[in-house]
């Protein structure tokens, strides 16, 4: 299954807001439609956003204002802006060249996920591995297979996976809604846990490694990922459990020296005070909603990319 692709002159992508209850493919024919899909998280995950941005440049058909709006649709994930810029550089060569560039970015993402899965599985030692993860880093976050969950899939295919402990990932429950859906599809044993249970279970010795994805990796190895990742890194460090970031080379931002300079998106109060349309807090309650946090490089055991293993 491909999360996103170019089909007959339009972008087709899985509407992730409807999962796990409903599997629906959206057909997007305009830049505004794509920006809406990105902002409401119908398409999400740094690599998938990069592919979406590349195909969005094709839809823009040379409209530089639309391309600029697309580039800025989500500020934390570097892949979106990078892929938009890379594809837009082909505009002087004509629409066919722009589409070819976007399709190349898609194909490179597929190859990168295969490579990360192999490299990450090779890095981890032992059989019957118990893996903890947060958010969703599978095929839904890329084009196919995924980053951190791609490593899990490779471990499962090799017969080396005992269990995955998936954090629910408040406030939008990407772990509960999406990661469990993908794990069930691949037939991998798994249990869902509350976000706050992660550090406790690490402390009890029930986990062999923590695998997360990344939305942006600074030049020094500081990593921005879904909110809650930093707490897991602290828990893993205390428990002596390897904490491994899995992301393609395109997520490394050499132009950002450290995590202090990564812009963290705040998605507003509504996602905190409600859950899937049901109000949790009294009306008038104010909330902070940072979508990401930054894990300092000294808490990261290794960064696995499609090309190498980095030990910050």
N, C-alpha and C positions, 0 to 999 in steps of 0.2 A: 504494500500500500504506500502511495505517495501522499504526503500531507499537502503538498502544493505542487502545481505544474502549470505549464502553458499548453492549452488545448484549444485548437481551432480559433485562434485570435483573441483569447481571453485567459485570465487566470482562474484556475479552479483550485479551491482549497477547502479543507475540512473546517466546518464551523465548530470550533472547540468550545464555544460557550454552551452548546447543546449537549455535549457529552457528560456523563455516559448514557443519558436517557435516549438520545436520538443521534444517529449518524447522518449528517447532511453535508453535501458538497455545495459550496457557494460558487457561483460563476460571476466573476467581477470583470467589468468592461471599462471602468473609469478610474482615474486616480483618486477622486473623492470617495468612491466606493471602497477602494483599497485602504485609504487612510482611515475610514470608519472601521473597517475590519481590524486594522492594526490597533486602533485606540480602544476598541471594546474587547480586544483579545480573542477575536475569532481566529486570528493567526498570531502566534506568539512563539517565543524561543529565539534566541539570538541568531542561530544559523537560518532558521525558517524566515525570520524577518529580513535577513540579507537577501535571500532568494526572492522574497516578495518584493523588496525594494528594486531589485534588478528588473523583474518583470514589470514593475510599475513604471519604470522609465520607458519601457516599450509602449505602455498605454499612454504615457504623457505625450508621445509623438512630437518631441521637441519643445514642449511648453515648459520653459525654464522656471516659471513661477510655481507651477504644479510640482515640478521636480524638487524644488526647494522645500515646499510644504511636506512632501513625502519624506524627504531626508530627515526632517525634524519631528516626525510623528511620535517617536519614542527616543528620548535622549540618552538613556543609559547604555543600551546595547550598541556596541560599536559596529556590528556587522551591517546594520541597516544603512547607516551613512556611508560606510566604506563601499558597499555593493552599489549603492546609488551613484556614487562618484565614479566608480570603475566603469559602470555601464554608460553613464552620461558622457564619458570621455570618447565613446564610440559614435556619438551623435553626428559628427561631421562626415562619417562614412556611410550614413543612410540607415533606414529602419531595419533592413535585413542584417546589417552588421550589429546593430544594437540588440536585436533578438538573439543573434548568435552569441554575443557576449553574455547575455542573461542566461542562456541555456548552458553555457560553459560554467558559469557560477553554480548553477543547479547541479551539474554533473560532478563538479569538483567537491561539492558538499556531500554527495552520495559516496564518492570515493574516500573522502576524509573520514566519514563515519565508520566505514569498514576498517580503515587503518587504525582509528582510535580504539575500536573494539578489540582488535588483535593486540595492539600494543599495551592497552590497559590490562587485558587478561594475562598477558605474559608477565607484566610487572608484579601482579599479585601472586603470592606463594600459597601453596596448600590446596587441599580439596575441601568440599563441603563448606564453602565460604558463606559467611553471614554478612550481608551488605546493608548499610543504611544509606538512605538518600532522601533528598528534599526536592520539592517542586516536581516538574516534569521535564525530563531530559531525553525522552525517547524519540521515536519517529515523528511524533506530533510536534516536537520542538525543532526538527530538522526537515529533511525531505524523506529520508528512510532511516530506520534503525535508531539513530540518536547518538548522543555523546556519552554521558555517564551511564545511561540506561542501555546504550549500545554495548558497553563493556559487560554489563549484567547479562545481556542477551548472548554474547559470545561465551561467557562463563557457563551459562545454562546449556548452550549447544555443546560445550565440551564436557558436560556432566560434572562440573565443579561447583555448582551453586546449591547451597543448602536452603537459603531463604533470603528474601529482601524485606527489610523493615522500611516502609514508606511513610514519611511524615505527611500529615494531611495538608499542610501548607496554607495556613490562614493568611489573608482573609478570603481568597478566591478558591481555595481548596483544589489547587492543581494536582496535588499528590493524591487526594482522595478521589477526585473525579477522573483524572487523566492517567496518572501513573498506574493505579490499580487496574484500570481498563486495559492498558498496554501489557502489563504483567500477566493478566488473565489471558489475553490473546496469545501470548507466547508460551503459556503453560508453565510459568515460573512460580514456584511457591512464594507466598508473600503474606505479610500482615500489615495492616494500617495502624499507625499510632498517632497520638496527639503530638503536636510540635514540641510541647513542653516535656514530653516523655523521653525525647531523644537523648539529652545529656545523662539522664538517670540510667537508661538502659546501657549506654556506653560505660558508665561507671561500674555497672554490674558485670561487665565482661562478656556481654552477649553479642558483640559485634566484632568482626575481623577487619573491616575497613569502612570508611565513609567515602562515598563517591558523589560529587556534585558537578554541575555544569558551571558555566560562567557567561555573563553578559558583557563583561569587559575585564581584561587583565592588563594592569598597568605595567610599565617597563620594569619595575622592581619586583613584580610578581604579586602585588596586592590584587585581590580579585573581588569584583562586584558580582554578586549573585542574589538570588531570591532572599528576601528578608527571613532571618532565622538561620542562615548559613553560618554566620559568625558565632552564634551560640553553640552550634554543633562543633565548630572548629575548637572552641574553648573546651568543650566537653571531651572531644577526642584527644586533645593535647594532655589534659589531666589524666585520662585513662590510658595513654600510650597507644592509641589506635591510629593507624595511618589515615590521614585526611588528604584525599586526592581529588584534584580538579581535572576534569576532562573537557577539553574544548579545542576547536580547530585553531590553527595558526592565525586565521583571520580574526579571531577574538582578542589576540594580543595587540595592544595599542601602545606602540613604542613612543608615540608622541605625548603620552600621559605619563609623567615620571613616577607618580605614586597614587595610591588609592584616595588620598586626600583631595585630589583634583578631579575625581570622577563625579559627574553630575548625577545625583540620585533623584529619580522621579518620585514625586508624591502624587498619588492617584486620587486624593480627595477623601472626604469624610464618608460618603455613602457606602463604600465597600466595607467600612469598619462597623458602622452602626446598623447595617442590614446584612443579611446573608441570603442570597438568591431571592431577593424581594421581600423577605420577612424581617421586620424590624426587631433588633435585639436590644437597643438602648432607648431610653426615653427621648421623645422629641426635644430638639434643642441641644442634645449632647454633642460637644465638639470632639474631634478626633484628629490624630496624626496618622498618616498612612504612607510611610516610605515603602516603596515597592521592593527595594533592594537594600542590602548592607554590604560592607566591605570587610573581607577577611584579610588581615595583614599577612604578608608573605612568610613571616617566621612561624606561623601556625600551619602552613601548608607543607605536607610531606613531599608531594610531587605534582607537577602539572603535566598531564599527558595530552599531547597534540597529535595530529595526523603525521607529524614528521619527526617528533623527538619526545624524550622525557626530560623535563626541567626540574631540578631540585632547588627551589628558591633558598 
